[in-house]
Amino acid sequence: MFNCKLNRIFRLFVVFVFFLTLNFSVFSSVQAAPLEFTQNDVDTVTTYLRPLTIDAIDLDEDGDTDVVVGDQYNDKITWYRNDGSENFTKVEIDSSFSYTRRLKVHDLDEDGDYDVIAANWSTIYWYDNDGSESFTKKEINASTSGEIDFDIVDIDKDNDEDIAVTDYSDGQVAWYENNGSESFTRNTIATGFSFAYHIDTGDFNGDNEIDFVACNQGNDIALFTNDGSEVFTKTAVDTDFSICMRIVAANLDGDSDLDIVAGSENGSNVNWYDNNGSGVFTEKSVGTSSDVYDVNVADLDGDSDLDVIVVDTAGADVLWFDNNGSETFTKRTIDSNFSNAYSVDVIDIDGDSDLDVVVGSSNGGQGNAGDTLDWYKAAADTANPTVQTLSPVDDAPAVATTSDLVVTFTEAVDAETGNIKLYKSDDTLIETFDVTSDISGSGSTAITINPAADLVELTSYYVQIDATAFDDEAGNSYAGITDETSWSFTAADETSPTVSTLSPTNGQEDVATTSNLVITFDENVDAESGDITLYDSSDAEIEAFDVTSDITGTGTTIITINPTSDLSGGTTYYVHIDATAFDDGSSNSYAGISDSATWTFTTVTSSSWGESSEDHNNKEDTVEDVEDETSSTDDTTETEEVTTEDNEQATEEANVDETDDAAETEEGSDPEIAETEDVAVETEEDVVEEEAVLLDEKVVTFEKDLSFDLIDDDVKRLQQYLNEQGFLVSTDSYGSPDNETEYFGELTRNALVSFQKANGLSETGYLDAATRGIINNTPSVVEKESTTFAGKILLQVEDNGEAWYVQPKTLEKHFLGRPDDAFNIMRTLSTGISENNYQLFQSNGVPSIWGGSIFLRVENNGEAIYVNPDDLTMHYLGRPEDAFNLMKGLGLGITNQDLANL
C-alpha cells in the first residue's frame, strides 16, 4: 500500500513538473540529444491483437514497469506483467470487454493500489484491485451511449477522484462526481459539442480550479473554465482543427501555465496552443505528420524541456519532435515501419533512469508480425550515419546526363570538411565538390551534388566521399567512400537514332518499280508502334505498313519495306514515318518523317525499262534485256574495231563494249579476254596501233552511292572490284568473275555486305560514302611485272633455294624459312572458305581470281588448301613438312636481283 502511495505521489510530482519551468531534469542523468532506439517486444503474438489504448505503470508495485492495454480485437483488457528483465507475462483482467476506447490505471478508490478504468461506446467501468491484483468489475455509469474518453482528477476538491468525460454520440462534455464511496453522479457541462472526442484537465487560467479542454471531430478545440462551483464556461481555442484525435495539457514552454498539444488525423498537423496564463491561447506548430492517432508529451531526451511524441497510422511512423528549449521542434524518427501505429505511452520501462516508448498497433499480429505491442529502449546515439539510398543507384546503367548526385542518409547529417569527387571509370577526375560550399542539404538527410557540366553519354563514372565530410548531430561521422565500386553508374544514351541513308535516295529518279524501300539508321533500332506510309505526289495514300508486322530488320540498322504491289512507272512518291515507329536500345525515338520532301523519288518510265520483270524475286534475269536496250553501240567485231560516226577523236585504248559483252555472256557465248594483243582502232583519219596493257597502275574511283535495284555502269565496276578483292558476287552465274552486269541485285548486296564486314564498316548493303572511301583508296590492279608473280612461290636459285610466297592481293613477299615457318605463314595468310564453295570449286574449277590463294576449310577442321596460280589446281598443305615440301615443289626459280625488284 505504501509503495502505491509513493508511486502516486511521484506521478503527481511529474505532472507538477510539467506546470513549472523545468529548470532541472526529471531524471538524475542528463542525456545528449539526439537518441537512438532499439525495438523490443511486449507481446510476440502471431494472431490478431489490437491494443488501441495503453497505460504503462508498475501495476503490481514490484519495482518494474508493466503495460496494461485495451485489446479491441479480442475484446479484452490485458495486463502484461514485467518480471524485472522486460519479459512480459500476459494476464487477463477482463476477457469480455468489447471495443475498448480508453483505458487508464489509477487508484480510483484511494486504497493504496492501482485500479483500472476503461470506457467503450456505451459504458465506463472500473476494476477494483484488492491489493493482490485480483480485480472486481464495477460500473461507473451504464446509461450513456458514447463516452469514449475520460480523465481522472478531483474536480470539486472534495478529496475523492472524479471523472471528466466526452460523449461522442450525444455531443456532450460531462463529469462524474464521486461521493467518496465510488458512487458516481453524471453532470453535463456542455451540449452541442458534436462528435466530442478527447478530453484533458488542469488549471488553465491560474485560479486553482480544475478546468477542461476538449476537442471534437467537427474541427473544434474548446476550453471549459470552472468558476469554483463546477459551473463551466466554454471558450473556443481553435475552430478549424480538422479531426482532432488526441489532446494533451502540458506546460510545453516551461512558463508556469498549462498549454495544449493536439494531433490531427487528416490535417497533417501537430499543433500547440501557447497559454498566456489567463486561458488565452496562441496557435503554434510543433510539426507535420500525415495521420496522427495518439500524442504524448515528455522530456524524452532528458534536456529539461518537453518533447512531443506521436504515432502516425498512415505513415507507419513513431515520431518524436525534439524541443530545442525555445519551442522550435525537430522531427525525429523512432520507427518508420510500425504498421498501423495507433497508441503510445512514454515511461522508463527498463529502470535505467531514462524514458522509453511503448507503442500499440490497431491491426497487429497476423499479416503484421512484429508490429503488435512493442517498446523502444532509448539510448544516446553512438551510431555512425549510413547511406540509405544513392541516386543514381549503384551500377545504374542509363543515368540521365543532367542528373544531380543525391546521397540520402539514415539520419540528418551536417557538412563538416572534405570533398566529394566525381571520376570517370578510367580514373580521370571530372570535378571536386567542397562539402562546405558545393553541396546542398546540410542539416537534412538528403545531400545533393549538382555537377557543373552534364554527364557524357555512355560514359561510366564513380564517386568518392571523404570520411570527414559528414557528421550526425551527435558527432558521429559517415565512413565515406574510398573505392571505385560502391557508387558507380553509366550515363544514358540520350541521342535519338538518325537515318544514314535512304533507298531509293531522296530525289532519286528512274527507280525500279519493283524496288523495296530501305532505311539505314546510324544505330540498331527496334520497331515500336505506328506506320510507315507511302503516298503518291497527289497525296493519295498508296499503302500503310505497320512497323510491328509489315517490315523486316527490327533490331538491326537496316529496315526494309516491301510494297505489296509493284510501284507504278513514271510516278513520284513520298514516304512518311511515324515518330513512334522506331526506338534505339535506350528508348530514344527516331523523329520520323512528316513532310513530303524528306524522302521522295520517281519511278522509271516504261520506255526506259523496256519489258518489265515478270518476277520481283528474279531481277537478275532482266539484266540482259536492260543492257541490250541501253547499249551505246550497235555492233562489236571480233577484231575489236570501233568506228565513230561523227569523226570524234578515237579512244587510245580498245575496249569491247561492256554492256554488249554482258549481253553476249547471258546469251551463252564465250567472249575472249586477251591480256595483251595488238588492237587496231580505225577512224576516218588514221589508225592507231598499240599494245593494250590491261593491267595499268590505277585506282578504282566511285563518285556516287549505289543501292539495291539500281542499273548503272558503276554497278558492273563494283562487281568487278568485289570479285577482284575476293568477295565473289557469284561463282557461276551473273556477277561472277568475267560475267559482271550493270544490275545491283541481291547477290551484289550480299557480296558488298561481306566486304563491309571485313573492313569494319556498317553492314548497309549499299555503296555509301564510308564504303566508297575504303574502295577509292584501294589499288584495283598493280604493275604487270609484280602481278606476274602474284600468289606464286619463288625459290632463290642463287641463295640455297630459299622459298618466298607472294601474297596475291597485296603482293607482299613472305619468307617461308623452316617447315614450321612455312606452315604458319600459309595459315596466317589464308582466307576462310565454306564447305559449299569448296565443293563448287572441286566440281566446277577454281575461278582465276583465286589463283595463288590459300583457303582454310572452316567447316572441316581448318584444313589448308593452296591454289596453284598457273593451273588453278588445289593442293592440301597437311602437316608442316608437307606444306614446306609442297611449297618447294611448286616453287619457281628466281634470281636475287629479280626478287629484289619485286
Helices and strands as residue ranges (DSSP letters): H 2-19, E 35-43, E 51-57, E 66-71, E 76-82, E 88-94, E 102-106, E 115-119, E 124-129, E 135-141, E 147-153, E 162-167, E 172-178, E 184-190, E 196-202, E 211-216, E 221-226, E 232-238, E 244-250, E 259-264, E 269-275, E 281-288, E 292-298, E 307-312, E 317-323, E 329-335, E 341-347, E 356-361, E 373-380, E 387-391, E 396-399, E 405-415, E 419-424, E 429-434, E 439-440, E 444-449, E 460-465, E 470-471, E 488-491, E 499-503, E 508-511, E 517-521, E 526-527, E 531-536, E 541-546, E 551-552, E 558-561, E 572-577, E 582-583, E 600-603, H 606-609, G 619-622, H 623-630, H 658-666, E 678-682, E 687-691, E 698-699, H 713-724, H 746-758, H 769-775, E 779-781, H 784-787, E 793-796, E 802-806, E 813-815, H 819-828, E 831-833, H 835-844, G 848-850, E 854-857, E 863-867, E 874-876, H 880-889, E 892-894, H 896-901
